[in-house]
Amino acid sequence: MKTRQFGFWLWFGCVLVASIVGYSLNDGSPSIPWAVGGAVVGAAAVALVRLRRGR
């Protein structure tokens, strides 16, 4: 499967996991820093996969 096909899902999964962790650590209220951190980690993961696969 090409990175374009699953890159969004990889990014979305990282954001979702980070948001869930931030939500639980913040006693049930949304945590923007955790969501932004998840977005950054997701983008880095997609970029790393693209680089490793040679686009």
Helices and strands as residue ranges (DSSP letters): H 3-25, H 32-53
